Amino acid sequence: MSEKDIEWLEKCKNEPEKYKIYVDNDLISVTDVEQDENVHDFASFGYEFALDLLNYIGCNAEFV
């Protein structure tokens, strides 16, 4: 997970009224609710994003 991805996760967590994360089968993106515009696309999606997220929150996770 890139530093930019981590920054956006923290922004979304700290300001849920301002940012919304949309999850699609081939894209995970952040939308600024006030501006109604896409502001960030995460580098990974699907199971890769799940693995990145689990490792980011401190789990010992890996692909099998």
PyMOL CGO cylinders between C-alpha atoms (Angstrom):
from pymol import cmd
from pymol.cgo import CYLINDER

trace = [
    CYLINDER, 0.00, 0.00, 0.00, 1.46, 3.34, -1.01, 0.3, 1, 1, 1, 1, 1, 1,
    CYLINDER, 1.46, 3.34, -1.01, 1.94, 6.27, 1.34, 0.3, 1, 1, 1, 1, 1, 1,
    CYLINDER, 1.94, 6.27, 1.34, -0.71, 8.16, -0.64, 0.3, 1, 1, 1, 1, 1, 1,
    CYLINDER, -0.71, 8.16, -0.64, -3.16, 5.25, -0.17, 0.3, 1, 1, 1, 1, 1, 1,
    CYLINDER, -3.16, 5.25, -0.17, -2.47, 5.31, 3.58, 0.3, 1, 1, 1, 1, 1, 1,
    CYLINDER, -2.47, 5.31, 3.58, -3.00, 9.09, 3.70, 0.3, 1, 1, 1, 1, 1, 1,
    CYLINDER, -3.00, 9.09, 3.70, -6.37, 8.69, 1.99, 0.3, 1, 1, 1, 1, 1, 1,
    CYLINDER, -6.37, 8.69, 1.99, -7.44, 5.85, 4.29, 0.3, 1, 1, 1, 1, 1, 1,
    CYLINDER, -7.44, 5.85, 4.29, -6.72, 8.09, 7.27, 0.3, 1, 1, 1, 1, 1, 1,
    CYLINDER, -6.72, 8.09, 7.27, -8.57, 11.04, 5.70, 0.3, 1, 1, 1, 1, 1, 1,
    CYLINDER, -8.57, 11.04, 5.70, -11.60, 8.84, 5.04, 0.3, 1, 1, 1, 1, 1, 1,
    CYLINDER, -11.60, 8.84, 5.04, -11.51, 7.43, 8.55, 0.3, 1, 1, 1, 1, 1, 1,
    CYLINDER, -11.51, 7.43, 8.55, -11.16, 10.86, 10.18, 0.3, 1, 1, 1, 1, 1, 1,
    CYLINDER, -11.16, 10.86, 10.18, -13.66, 12.69, 7.95, 0.3, 1, 1, 1, 1, 1, 1,
    CYLINDER, -13.66, 12.69, 7.95, -16.41, 10.23, 6.98, 0.3, 1, 1, 1, 1, 1, 1,
    CYLINDER, -16.41, 10.23, 6.98, -18.86, 13.07, 6.38, 0.3, 1, 1, 1, 1, 1, 1,
    CYLINDER, -18.86, 13.07, 6.38, -16.53, 14.54, 3.73, 0.3, 1, 1, 1, 1, 1, 1,
    CYLINDER, -16.53, 14.54, 3.73, -15.13, 11.44, 2.00, 0.3, 1, 1, 1, 1, 1, 1,
    CYLINDER, -15.13, 11.44, 2.00, -16.79, 8.23, 0.86, 0.3, 1, 1, 1, 1, 1, 1,
    CYLINDER, -16.79, 8.23, 0.86, -15.04, 5.10, -0.40, 0.3, 1, 1, 1, 1, 1, 1,
    CYLINDER, -15.04, 5.10, -0.40, -16.66, 3.33, -3.33, 0.3, 1, 1, 1, 1, 1, 1,
    CYLINDER, -16.66, 3.33, -3.33, -15.81, -0.33, -3.87, 0.3, 1, 1, 1, 1, 1, 1,
    CYLINDER, -15.81, -0.33, -3.87, -16.24, -1.92, -7.29, 0.3, 1, 1, 1, 1, 1, 1,
    CYLINDER, -16.24, -1.92, -7.29, -14.98, -5.27, -8.55, 0.3, 1, 1, 1, 1, 1, 1,
    CYLINDER, -14.98, -5.27, -8.55, -12.04, -3.62, -10.33, 0.3, 1, 1, 1, 1, 1, 1,
    CYLINDER, -12.04, -3.62, -10.33, -11.62, -0.25, -8.58, 0.3, 1, 1, 1, 1, 1, 1,
    CYLINDER, -11.62, -0.25, -8.58, -11.65, 1.23, -5.08, 0.3, 1, 1, 1, 1, 1, 1,
    CYLINDER, -11.65, 1.23, -5.08, -11.90, 5.00, -5.09, 0.3, 1, 1, 1, 1, 1, 1,
    CYLINDER, -11.90, 5.00, -5.09, -12.51, 7.98, -2.82, 0.3, 1, 1, 1, 1, 1, 1,
    CYLINDER, -12.51, 7.98, -2.82, -15.11, 10.63, -3.58, 0.3, 1, 1, 1, 1, 1, 1,
    CYLINDER, -15.11, 10.63, -3.58, -15.29, 14.07, -2.03, 0.3, 1, 1, 1, 1, 1, 1,
    CYLINDER, -15.29, 14.07, -2.03, -18.97, 14.13, -1.04, 0.3, 1, 1, 1, 1, 1, 1,
    CYLINDER, -18.97, 14.13, -1.04, -19.19, 17.94, -0.98, 0.3, 1, 1, 1, 1, 1, 1,
    CYLINDER, -19.19, 17.94, -0.98, -17.68, 18.33, -4.46, 0.3, 1, 1, 1, 1, 1, 1,
    CYLINDER, -17.68, 18.33, -4.46, -19.18, 15.09, -5.82, 0.3, 1, 1, 1, 1, 1, 1,
    CYLINDER, -19.18, 15.09, -5.82, -15.90, 14.22, -7.50, 0.3, 1, 1, 1, 1, 1, 1,
    CYLINDER, -15.90, 14.22, -7.50, -13.38, 11.41, -7.43, 0.3, 1, 1, 1, 1, 1, 1,
    CYLINDER, -13.38, 11.41, -7.43, -10.24, 12.45, -5.53, 0.3, 1, 1, 1, 1, 1, 1,
    CYLINDER, -10.24, 12.45, -5.53, -8.25, 9.21, -5.28, 0.3, 1, 1, 1, 1, 1, 1,
    CYLINDER, -8.25, 9.21, -5.28, -8.04, 5.71, -6.76, 0.3, 1, 1, 1, 1, 1, 1,
    CYLINDER, -8.04, 5.71, -6.76, -6.30, 3.10, -4.64, 0.3, 1, 1, 1, 1, 1, 1,
    CYLINDER, -6.30, 3.10, -4.64, -3.39, 1.29, -6.28, 0.3, 1, 1, 1, 1, 1, 1,
    CYLINDER, -3.39, 1.29, -6.28, -4.86, -2.16, -5.59, 0.3, 1, 1, 1, 1, 1, 1,
    CYLINDER, -4.86, -2.16, -5.59, -8.33, -3.69, -5.45, 0.3, 1, 1, 1, 1, 1, 1,
    CYLINDER, -8.33, -3.69, -5.45, -10.01, -6.99, -4.70, 0.3, 1, 1, 1, 1, 1, 1,
    CYLINDER, -10.01, -6.99, -4.70, -8.06, -9.50, -2.65, 0.3, 1, 1, 1, 1, 1, 1,
    CYLINDER, -8.06, -9.50, -2.65, -4.84, -7.48, -3.06, 0.3, 1, 1, 1, 1, 1, 1,
    CYLINDER, -4.84, -7.48, -3.06, -6.51, -4.51, -1.36, 0.3, 1, 1, 1, 1, 1, 1,
    CYLINDER, -6.51, -4.51, -1.36, -7.84, -6.79, 1.38, 0.3, 1, 1, 1, 1, 1, 1,
    CYLINDER, -7.84, -6.79, 1.38, -4.33, -8.14, 2.02, 0.3, 1, 1, 1, 1, 1, 1,
    CYLINDER, -4.33, -8.14, 2.02, -2.84, -4.62, 2.03, 0.3, 1, 1, 1, 1, 1, 1,
    CYLINDER, -2.84, -4.62, 2.03, -5.51, -3.42, 4.43, 0.3, 1, 1, 1, 1, 1, 1,
    CYLINDER, -5.51, -3.42, 4.43, -5.06, -6.38, 6.80, 0.3, 1, 1, 1, 1, 1, 1,
    CYLINDER, -5.06, -6.38, 6.80, -1.31, -5.83, 6.90, 0.3, 1, 1, 1, 1, 1, 1,
    CYLINDER, -1.31, -5.83, 6.90, -1.79, -2.09, 7.40, 0.3, 1, 1, 1, 1, 1, 1,
    CYLINDER, -1.79, -2.09, 7.40, -3.96, -2.64, 10.48, 0.3, 1, 1, 1, 1, 1, 1,
    CYLINDER, -3.96, -2.64, 10.48, -1.32, -4.95, 11.94, 0.3, 1, 1, 1, 1, 1, 1,
    CYLINDER, -1.32, -4.95, 11.94, -2.44, -8.44, 11.01, 0.3, 1, 1, 1, 1, 1, 1,
    CYLINDER, -2.44, -8.44, 11.01, 0.04, -11.09, 9.94, 0.3, 1, 1, 1, 1, 1, 1,
    CYLINDER, 0.04, -11.09, 9.94, -1.51, -11.85, 6.55, 0.3, 1, 1, 1, 1, 1, 1,
    CYLINDER, -1.51, -11.85, 6.55, -0.20, -13.27, 3.28, 0.3, 1, 1, 1, 1, 1, 1,
    CYLINDER, -0.20, -13.27, 3.28, -1.39, -14.72, 0.00, 0.3, 1, 1, 1, 1, 1, 1,
    CYLINDER, -1.39, -14.72, 0.00, -1.91, -18.49, -0.23, 0.3, 1, 1, 1, 1, 1, 1,
]
cmd.load_cgo(trace, "trace")
